[in-house]
Amino acid sequence: MVTIAAFVVLLSRETTGATDRVYIKNSCFNVTVADTPAARGRGLMFVTKLNPDAGMLFIFAQSDVYPFWMKNTLIPLDIIWLDENKKIVFIKNNAQPCGADVCLNIVPPAAARYVLEVNANTAERLNWESGDVMQIK
């Protein structure tokens, strides 16, 4: 019985994630943190609506080139890659959902340690650009 309970706790932690607030320029977003392999693998798949001030923050143990795809993602997103200093290194504006069996990877041109997903066109609307810094609180 203890094993099953431990599995349920682990599963709920990996699928719900902690929440934090991130700030870029003068904008604040409530984000779900994806810092486990299971949470990063699921991401925002099957989400039908994202509040305007919400998103998901993917945190990796080390900087690397992390491709993302839109497989089973139902809403368009902006995907923002940030380096170990939380500085934006690449923005993919308006990434479109992919319902096909094979979806293309979106590959940033630089290594990142963090990736932020928000509603499509947010980065452009808020004038985010490479070099802007994100704060996590």
C-alpha positions as CSV (number, residue, x, y, z in Angstrom):
1,M,0.0,0.0,0.0
2,V,2.8,2.4,0.8
3,T,4.4,1.8,-2.7
4,I,1.1,2.7,-4.4
5,A,0.7,5.9,-2.3
6,A,4.3,6.9,-3.0
7,F,3.7,6.3,-6.8
8,V,0.6,8.5,-6.7
9,V,2.4,11.3,-4.9
10,L,5.3,11.1,-7.4
11,L,2.9,11.0,-10.4
12,S,0.9,14.1,-9.1
13,R,4.1,16.0,-8.5
14,E,5.4,15.3,-12.0
15,T,2.2,16.1,-13.8
16,T,1.1,19.2,-11.8
17,G,4.4,20.9,-11.2
18,A,5.2,23.7,-8.8
19,T,4.2,27.3,-9.7
20,D,6.3,30.4,-9.7
21,R,6.2,33.9,-11.1
22,V,8.5,35.1,-13.8
23,Y,9.1,38.6,-14.9
24,I,10.4,39.9,-18.2
25,K,10.6,43.7,-18.6
26,N,7.5,44.9,-16.8
27,S,5.4,41.8,-17.4
28,C,4.6,39.1,-14.8
29,F,3.5,35.6,-15.6
30,N,2.3,32.8,-13.3
31,V,4.0,29.7,-14.6
32,T,3.9,26.0,-14.0
33,V,7.4,24.7,-13.5
34,A,8.4,21.6,-15.5
35,D,11.6,20.4,-13.9
36,T,11.2,16.7,-14.1
37,P,11.6,14.5,-17.2
38,A,7.8,13.6,-17.1
39,A,6.7,17.2,-16.7
40,R,9.0,18.4,-19.4
41,G,7.8,15.6,-21.7
42,R,4.2,16.5,-21.3
43,G,4.6,20.3,-21.3
44,L,1.4,22.0,-22.4
45,M,0.1,19.0,-24.5
46,F,-3.7,18.8,-24.5
47,V,-4.1,22.2,-22.8
48,T,-7.1,23.9,-24.5
49,K,-6.7,27.3,-23.0
50,L,-3.9,29.3,-21.3
51,N,-4.7,32.4,-19.3
52,P,-3.1,35.6,-20.7
53,D,-0.8,35.8,-17.7
54,A,0.1,32.1,-17.5
55,G,2.7,29.9,-19.0
56,M,5.1,27.0,-18.4
57,L,8.7,27.3,-17.4
58,F,10.9,24.3,-18.4
59,I,14.1,24.1,-16.2
60,F,17.0,21.9,-17.3
61,A,19.9,20.8,-15.1
62,Q,22.4,22.2,-17.6
63,S,22.6,24.4,-20.7
64,D,22.2,22.7,-24.0
65,V,20.4,23.0,-27.3
66,Y,16.9,21.8,-26.5
67,P,14.6,21.3,-29.5
68,F,10.8,21.6,-28.8
69,W,7.9,20.5,-30.9
70,M,4.2,21.2,-30.9
71,K,3.0,17.5,-30.9
72,N,-0.5,17.2,-29.3
73,T,-0.3,20.9,-28.4
74,L,-3.7,22.4,-29.0
75,I,-3.0,26.1,-28.8
76,P,-0.4,28.3,-30.6
77,L,2.5,29.3,-28.4
78,D,5.5,31.6,-28.2
79,I,8.6,29.6,-27.1
80,I,11.4,31.5,-25.5
81,W,14.8,30.0,-24.8
82,L,16.9,31.6,-22.1
83,D,20.6,30.9,-21.1
84,E,21.9,30.1,-17.6
85,N,21.8,33.8,-16.8
86,K,18.1,33.9,-17.7
87,K,18.8,36.0,-20.7
88,I,16.7,35.4,-23.8
89,V,18.7,33.8,-26.6
90,F,15.9,32.9,-29.0
91,I,12.2,33.4,-29.5
92,K,9.9,31.3,-31.7
93,N,6.9,33.4,-32.2
94,N,3.5,31.9,-32.9
95,A,4.5,28.2,-33.0
96,Q,1.4,26.4,-34.4
97,P,-0.2,23.2,-33.0
98,C,0.7,19.9,-34.7
99,G,-1.8,17.1,-34.8
100,A,0.2,15.0,-37.3
101,D,2.0,11.8,-36.5
102,V,5.3,13.5,-37.3
103,C,5.9,17.1,-36.1
104,L,8.9,19.2,-36.9
105,N,11.3,20.2,-34.1
106,I,11.9,23.8,-33.4
107,V,15.6,24.1,-32.8
108,P,17.1,27.2,-31.2
109,P,20.5,28.5,-32.5
110,A,22.0,28.7,-29.0
111,A,22.2,26.7,-25.8
112,A,19.6,27.4,-23.1
113,R,18.9,26.2,-19.6
114,Y,15.4,27.6,-19.4
115,V,12.5,27.6,-21.9
116,L,9.3,29.6,-21.3
117,E,6.1,28.9,-23.2
118,V,3.3,31.5,-23.2
119,N,0.4,32.3,-25.5
120,A,1.2,33.1,-29.1
121,N,2.2,36.7,-30.0
122,T,2.9,37.5,-26.3
123,A,6.6,38.2,-26.9
124,E,5.9,40.5,-29.9
125,R,3.1,42.3,-28.0
126,L,5.3,42.9,-25.0
127,N,8.4,43.8,-27.1
128,W,10.5,40.9,-25.8
129,E,13.8,40.4,-27.6
130,S,17.1,38.6,-27.4
131,G,19.1,39.9,-24.5
132,D,16.1,40.6,-22.2
133,V,16.4,39.0,-18.8
134,M,13.8,36.9,-16.9
135,Q,13.5,37.0,-13.2
136,I,12.0,34.1,-11.2
137,K,10.3,34.9,-7.9
